[in-house]
Amino acid sequence: MTRKTYKVTLCDGPTCIRNQSREIRQALEQALEKHSLSQRTEIHLSGCLGMCSKGPILIVNPGYVIYGQVTPEDMGEIVESHLAGGQPVARLIVKEDHLYNRFFRIFGDVDFFGKQMRITLRNCGIIDPENIDDYLSVRGYEALAKALTEMTPEQVISEVKKSGLRGRGGAGFPTGLKWDFTAKQPGDEKYVICNADEGDPGAFMDRSAIEGDPHTVLEGMIIGGYAVGARKGILYIRAEYPLAIQRLEIAIEAARSHGLLGERILGSDFSFDLEIRLGAGAFVCGEETALIHSIEGSRGMPRPRPPYPSVSGLFGKPTLINNVETWANIPVVVLDGGAWFSTIGTETSKGTKVFALAGKVQNTGLVEVPMGTTLREIVYDIGGGIPGGKKFKAVQTGGPSGGCLPEEYLDTQIDYESLAKAGSIMGSGGMIVIDEDTCMVNIAKFFIEFTQSESCGKCTPCREGTKRMLEILTRITQGQGKPGDIEKLERLGEMIQKASLCGLGQSAPNPILSTIKNFREEYEEHIHQKKCRAGECRALLKYTILDNCVGCGACKRACPVGAIDGTRKEKHVINQDLCIQCGQCFEVCKFNAVSKA
């Protein structure tokens, strides 16, 4: 009887690499050699499957068994029990349930994947991102061949329009209209740009999409170049993404060697090539006109529009700019048709959206859901809810320019209009879950501190206005808030929204204004009662020792400034004049005899 041939796929994304995926591969190879299974087992590397909280991920086929949080030490058991003996290692399996998704691939863990629909991420975690043959095996570059051999540029744009695809970079402008505007501009020299300058705190959607499936971005850009009449494409990506850059370089060279980039692609009359440009990490370069200035060698600063880049962009030429997620959708739109794509999502927001789910949630990672999915479904059904039995407090969507939505908005649908109506934005796809232990005043301060430091300084409202807002919030969190501070923040925020030059400045006050709207009582407590209910603002905390103190002395030994007095087996006392609110006494007390208020 012939023994099974197994395919083992090991995640090679950044999180899994940090958790020893390279060492796991070595241990796997050694175990296979020991059991004489090296010739019967294929080892493949993949990008991120999205289940970051369960990494490193290892998948065994046939059977699509997903192992999570594996270590090098587990490889011997997996090889001996599963690959040699045919018995999966139950203790390491993430979930034994299975289902098929739209693209006919099996995904384990119904809880995590059941409500997802993977279009942008359709190949991530499935193919080896450094092997073009893997991409070709999943219909890679078929959309490009279809566009070049069966469709005119106008027909390609028509399909994109039919799809209802909107730009996934945050603004949500109709992609087909942008392509149409660019195509209709006169001139032989035009450019296509991929905006991979992902600067939102906690966001890793674009990075993971490139690391897991770089060819789909290239294919989308080549099709875009054909549609608008451009011969040159530029991938603008931040230098802090070395793995994504490496895989793009490999993919570009492989595409050239297969006749998919360069002169007369696939024997057609269309020629197109790509190059990579590295950004230096400035958040403002995510704004398209600032990005263009950066590519041109100038300081990354936005300019007023019009003219829009579609009319006058890179080097004054018509330029088509879309972000990574938008480009990744294009091959699907062309291959499966705009009409099919438009059946997914809501009336005004078509397709799916990728989110980087982070914060106080069980299943952190990358998720992709149809537009119209509710926040509750993402946080609880996919995310697994709040860890440690804590209460949900808010979810922040849209990155540092987004809003914080409380529990009453959990049934809000994920689409551009619904999130805007609720007081937040879609943004590029950051989603941070916040629990009861988080101070909303402090989190607003965190986001405005980020946007203020990243302000390019070109316009006064953003440069000076965000600085004044940060100063007020700093005072409030330090116990020096004054009556009228809330109203000042509201006036400043509205002024910055109306007068800032670019979209980043206009949306910078959103976290503050949304937290004032939804959590005003916390601001009032900080200002009038000098109290932080979450216990995060140290200057507002007061530690006291209760009557049930047994006098063990642990708090006294832990205090770094000698602010605790008391003799053994007697109640201790904190000298409030010396206390620096570090919380060490609270942390070390085993008898719940220290209160924090």
N, C-alpha and C positions, 0 to 999 in steps of 0.2 A: 504494500500500500504506500503510495507517494505521500510524503509529509507535506503539510501546508507550507506555502510560501507567504511570509508575512511582510507587510509594509509598515514600518514604524516611523511616525512623523513626530519630530521634536520641535517645540516652539523655540525660535531663535530671535525673539524680540528682546528689547533692552531689559525689561523686567526679569524675564527668564534668564537672560545672560548674567544679570547681577546675582541671580539665585542659582548659579552653577550649571546652567544648561550645557556649557562647553565641557565641563567635567563629567556631566551625566552622559554625554555622548561617548566620551572615552571609556567610561565604566561599562556602557552598553556594548561597545565594540569588544571589550575584553571578555564580557560574559558570553557574547555570541561565539567568540572564538573558543572559549572553554567548552561549550556545549556543541561545537561543530555545526553551528547554525549560520555562520557568516555568509555562506553561499546561498542560503535559502531565505535571507532576510534583507530587505532593502531599507536603508536609513535615509529619510528625507528631512530636510530642515524646512521650516515654514515661518511666516510672519505671525503676528499676534492674533490669536483666536478671539480675543476680547475678554477672556476670563482671568484678568490680571490677578485677582485676589486668590486664585487657585493655582497660580503658576509655581514652578515650571510644569507645563502641560506636555504629556506624551500620549500619542494616539496610536493604537494598534489596529490594523486592518488585516484580514476581513473581520467584520463584527463591529467596527468603529467603537472600540472601548477607550474611553477617555480616562487617563490617570492624571491626578492632580497633586501638586506639592510634592513631586517626586524628588528624591535625592540620589546621588551616585550610589549610595549603599543599597537602594531599592532595586537596582538594575539586575543584580544576580537573581533575586526572587522573581522578578517579572519574566526574565528569560527562562529560568528553570520551570516555573509553574505555568506560565501562559504560553510562551513560544515553544517550549519543549514538551510540556505536559498537557497543553490545551485547556488549562484551568486558570481563568483570570484571577488576579490578586484583588479580592473584594475590598480589603481595607484601603486600597489606594484609588478605587474607582470614584470619579466625581459623581456620576449618576448612571444608572443602567437603562433609563428610559431612552427611547429614540424617536425621532420623527424626521420626515423629509421636509426640506424647505422648497421654495419656488424653483431653485436651480438644481434640484434633484441630487442634493448631497445630504448625507445623514448627519444630524447634529445630536449629540447626547445632551443631557440635562435640560429637560423640558422647562423647568422653572426659569432657567436663564435664557434659553433660546426660543421658547414656545411662542412668545409674542413678538419676536424679532422677525424682520424680513431683510435679508442681506442682499443689497444690490451694489452699493459702493464697496462693501467688504466681502463680496461674493466669493473671492478667491483667497482671502486672508486666512491663514491657518490651514489651508488646503494644499496650495502649491508651494514649491520651492521658489522664492522670489528671485533667486540668482540663476534660475534655469529657464531660458526662454522656451524650451521644449515643453515644460510643464504648463506654461501659459498657453502655448499653442494647443495643447491637449484639451483645454477647456474653452475652445472656440476663440482663443485669443487672436486678434488681428483679422478675424472674419468680418467684423464691422467695417474696418478700413478697406478690405477688399471689396465689400459690397458697395461702399461709398464711391470708390474709384472706378468700379466697373459697371455699376448699375444705376448710379444716381448722379445728377448734376449738382453743383454746389447749391443751387436754389432749392433743390429737392431735399438736400441734407438739412438746410435751415428750416424748411417747411416741417420736417419731422421733429426737429427740436422745438419749434413753436407748438406743434400738436401735443407734444408731451406735457406742456405746462411746467417744465423744469424751471425753477427759479434759482438764482445764484445762491450757493450755500456758504458764501463768505460772511454773511450777516445781513446785508441790505435786502436780499430777496428780490432783486430786479429780474424780470423775465429774461432768461438766457437767450431764447430765440430772437427777441427784439434786439438785444445787444449785438448778436451775431449779424442780424440784418443790417443794423446801422453801420457796422464796420465794413460789411461786404459792399455796401452801396457807396462808400467813399471812393473817390477817384484816386488813381496812382497805382504804380506797379509795386511799390515797396510798402509792405505792411508787416506787422509783428503780432505774434501770439505769445502771451505770457501766462505761466502758471504761478499763482501766488501761494507759495508754501511757507510764508513768513508767519508762522503760528506763534503768537506771543502771549496769549491769554494764560494767566496762572491756572495750572491744573488741566490745561487742554493738551491732548495728544492725538487728536483724530487724524489730522493730515499726516503727521509723522508715522503713525501706525499704518495708515493706508499705503503710504509709499514703501515702508519697510516690508509690508506683506504682499504687495502687488504693484510694483512700479510700472509694469508694462501697460496696465490699463490707463494710467495717467498719460503715458506717452501716446498710446493709441488715440485717446480722446483729443490730445493736442494736435496730432497729425490730421485727424478728421476736421478739427476746427480750422487749421491752416488751409486745408483744401476748400472748405466752405466759404471762407472770407477772402481768399486769394493771397495768403501770406506764405512766404518761403522760409521764414526764420522763426524759431521758437526759443523762448528763454524760460528756464525753470529757476525761479528765485526762491531760494531756501536758506533758512538760517544756518550758520556754521555750527551751531550747537547740536545739530542732528547728524553726527558722523556716519552712523549706520545707514540712515536714509540716503545720504549723499553717496556713500559707497555703492548701494544697490541701484541707485539711479545711473551712476557711471557704468556699472556692469550692464544694465538694461539698455542703455543708449548704444554701447558698443555692440551688443548682441543684435539689436535691431538694425544697425548699420550693416553688419555682416550678413544679415538675412535679406537685405534689400528692402527693408521697411523704413529706412531713413536715408536721406541723401538724394542723389539724382535719379529721376525717372523711377519713382517708387512702384514696385510690382509691375514694372514694364509700362507704366502709364506715362503721360506727359507731365505729371505733377512731381515737383521736387520740393523737398522740405527737410530741414535739419534743425537740431536742438543743441543748446549748450546750457550749462549750469552756471548760475551766478550766486555767490554766497552773500548773505546779509550778515550784519554785525550784531544782530539781536535787538535792534531798536523797535519797540512796540509800534511806533507810529508808522513804520514801513509796511505794516499790514494795510494801510490806506493806499489805494492804488496810485494816486498821483505822487505820494511820497516814495513809494516803491519805484516808480519810474525815475524819479530824480536820483535815487540810490544807484540804479543800474547805469545811469548816465554818468556816474562819478561825482555827483553833487551830494550835499548833505540831504538826508531824507526828510523833507519837509513838504507838507501838502500845499497845493495851490487852489485858488478858487475855480469852480466849474460853473458854467461851461467856459471853454470847450472841454468836452469829455474826451477821455482817451480814445474812444471809437473814432473821433474826428481828428484829434491832435494828441498823440500819446508819446511813445518812445521816440526820441529824436525828431519830434514833430510829425511823426507818421501815424496813420490810423493803426490803432493797437487794440487787440482783443485780450482782455484780462479776465480770467476766471480762477477760482481757487481749486485745490486738489479734489475735493469732493465733487464739485461740479464736473470737472473733466472726467472723473471716474465713472460718472453716469452716462456719458456720451456714447460709448460703445454699446451699452444696453439699449439706449434709445434708438440707435441706428439699426441694430441687429433685430431687436424684438418689436420695434415700431413705436412711434410716439403715441399712437392710440392706446396700445397696451399699457404703456407707462402711465398715461393719464388716468387709468382706472384705479391707481393706487393713491391713497391720500384723501384729502378733502377737496371741496369745490375750488378753493383758491390756492391750496398748497399741495402740489402733486409729488408723488414719489415717497421716498424714505428720508430719514435724517439720522446722521451718526452723532452720538453724544459720548463725551468722556465723563462717565459717571464716577464721581469722587466724593470724598467727605465722609460723613457719618452714616454709612450704608454698608450692609453686609457684603454685597457683591460689587466691588469696585471694578471698573474696566471699561471696555469699549462696547457700546450697544448701538444697534441700528434698528429703528422702528418705523412703521408706516406713519406718515403725517396723519394726525388725528388721534393717535395714541394719547392717553391722558398721563399727566404727571404721576398720578397715583399708581398706574400700571407700571411705569418705569421704576419708581422708588420701591414699591412693595412687591409686585409680581416678578420683575426682572432683577431688581436690586436686592430683594430679600428683606427689605425693611431695615429698621434702625438696630444696630447691635447693642448688646448689654441691657436690653429691656428699657432703653431710654425713649422719651417721647419725641416725635417729629416736631420740629419747630418751623422750619422754612426750607425752601429749595431756591437756590440762586442759579438762574439761567442766563446765558449770554455773556459769560466772562465778566471782566471788570466793568463793562459798560451795561451789564444787565441789572435786573431787579431781583429782590428777595420776596418770594411769595409764601404767605403763611398757609396753614392747613386748609383754610376755606377755599383755596384755589387749587387743591390737589386734583380736582376733577376737570381742570382746564385742559383742553386739547392742545397738543403740540402742533401748532401751525403759526404762521407769521401774524395773522390778525388776532387770534385768540390770546397769544402771549402779550402782544402790544396792548390789547384791551385790559388785560389783568395788571399791567404796569411793569412788564418786563420785555425782553426781546429774545428772539431765537439766537442771534449772534452766530458765531461759527460752530457752536455746539458744546460749550462747557456746561456742566451741570453739577453743582455742589450741593450736597444734602447737609442740612444743619440740624443738630439736635438741641435739646433743652439746656445743655451745658454751654451753649455758645451765646455770647453777648452780642446783640445785634448792633449796638453802637460801636463796639470794637471791630466788628466785621466790616461795617461801613467805613470805618477809619482805615482798615487794611486796604480796601479797594481804592479809596481816594488817594492813599499814600502811594500806591502803585501807579495810578494814572498821572498823579502830579509829578512823580519822578520821571515818568516816561514822556511827559509833554515836550514837544519839540521846541516850545517857547516862541513860536512865530506870532501867535495872536495873543493879545492881552487877556481876553476873557478866560481862556484856558490856562495860560501861564500863571496869572495872578489870582484868578478866581478859585482854582483848585487849591492853591496854596492857602488862601484865606479859609476855605472850608476845612482843610486839614488842621490848621491852627485851632479852629473852634472845636473840632472833634477831639483833638489832643487835650485841650483844656477840660472838656467834659469828662473824658475817661480818666483824668488825673484828679477829679474831684473839685475842679475850679470852674465848673459850668455856671452860667449866669442866666437869670430870667431874660427871655428874648433871644437866646442863642438858637433855639429851634426855628424861629421865624427868620433869623438871619440866614440860616442854612437854606431855608426854602427860597428866599429871595435870591441868594447867590446862585443856587442851583438853576433856577428858572432863567436867570440872566446868562449863565454859561451855555445853557441849552440853546438859547435864541441867538447868541452873538458869536459863538465859536466858529472858526473857519471850516473845520472838517468834522466828519461824523464821529471821530473818536472824541474830540473835545465836546461836541454836542451831547454825547451820551455819557460822559464822565460822571455827572452828578446822579445818574440813575440809582446806584446802590444806596446813596444817602436818602434821596427823595422817597424811594420805595420803602426803606426801613422806617422813615418818619411816618409815612402813611399807614403802614401796617403794624408798627411796633412803637408808636409814639409814647406809650406809657413807660417804656424802658428809658427813653431820653429824659422824660420828666423825672423819673426816679433818680437818674444820675445827677440831674441838675438840682432838684429841690430836696431830695432825701439823702443825697450823697451815697447812693446804694446801687450796686450792680447785682441784680438777681442771679445772674449766671456765675458770679464769682470769678470773672476773668480780669476785671480791672483792679489790679493790685492796690492802687492808691485808695480805692473805696472799700477795701476789705478790712474787717476787724476780727482778729482771732482772740477767743477767750477760752479759758479752761473751766469746765463744768464741775459740778459737785461730785460727780461719780469718778473723779480722778483718783487713782489708787497710789499715786506718788512713785511710779516706777522709774521716773527720771529720763525716759526715752526722749521726750520732747526737749528737755533741758540740754541733753547731750547733742541733739540734732540742731539746736538753734545756733546759727553762725555768728550772731552778734551778742550773745549772752543776755537776751531779753527775758529769760524765764528764771524765776526764783522759786525755791522750795526745797524742803528736806525729804529724804526718802520716806515713803509710806504716808506722806501728807500731801494735801492738795497743793498743786503748784499754781503760780500766778504769772501772767504775762505783763511786763512793763510796756505799756502802749507807747510811751515816749521813745523807747528803743526799738520797738518792733518794726521790721522792714517789710512785713506782709509777704514773706517768701513762701509760707505755707509748709515748711518742713515739719513743724509740730503737728499739723493736721495729718500729714502723710504718714508719720511714724507711729502715731497713737493707735494702739490695738484695742482700746476700750471705748472708742467713740466719745472721748472726754474732751475733745477740742471742737468748738463750734466755729463755723466760718460764716460771717454775715456782713 
